[in-house]
């Protein structure tokens, strides 16, 4: 076969594969028109893709056509430039997700990066993702995450043992925990299972790295919506100590004798407002009034409490405790 003809065929196969990946069903006539060839040529190209391992199935019907199905093996994949960059970026982020796939993600990223054109490789390398502070954190087992996800999709009750902090899994002869799983969420490098506990008639949150599933799963259950309908907001609210809204149960306002530029990097989800060049109004919250007072003290400056009175009371109590500690 002449070189020009071989190149044309290879380019057409790549175009055909890209089209099959982008849409579920393609009528044979439409594929032929898009590629500028006859339907007979399309049939030959489909046969070539099958020889390469792509499970292209014929679709019956008035128009006839083709569909790229899932196969038993992973064939070579084709991505456009934006897809290739997105895949590489996702793999770079996956290295620090805490899902137990860090090594595999790093190897996959190296494979993808190696075949990227230099202009795309520079785009990927420009993204620096830091996982500082995660090294000592326990990682969720990939098999556990898959088991939890499968139970959520099937709508089946989970039976599992749960390990308390600093202790081995409690896997004695006692009955396992039973929860209706609804969401699997990653937050700050850790995976959490959000589910309804029928025994306690309340929502519960479990760290996935402390879960040891038991088999088989329990009975099926009807879907249930988390309070507020937004699982991310619900999880954030629970971590703030709130049962309902995504807001701190204790919210206060203070004036700090520091410029806003020095306060903002450490204000978290608080609201920072400059008050002149050297003072800052900060509205922020915590799960308790003493915790809020203690967190404000870390700014190491004079603090004027604007309200509420509970915050002043908390500062007074912390002051008494600190004085006792200093005497001791």
Secondary structure, 3 states (H helix, E strand, C coil): CCHHHHHHHHHHHHHHHHHHHHCCEECHHHHHHHHCCCHHHHHHHHHHHHHCCCCEEEECCCCCEEEECCCCCCCCCCCCHHHHHHHHHHHHHHCCCCCCCHHHHHHHHHHHHHHCCHHHHHHHHCCCCCCCCCCCCCCCCHHHHHHHHHHHHHCEEEEEEECCCCCCCCCCCCCCEEEEEEEEEEECCEEEEEEEECCCCEEEEEEHHHEEECCCCCCECCCCCCCCCCHHHHHHHHHCCCCCCCCCCEEEEEEECCCHHHHHCCCCCCEEEEECCCEEEEEEEECCHHHHHHHHHCCCCCEEEEECHHHHHHHHHHHHHHHHHHHC
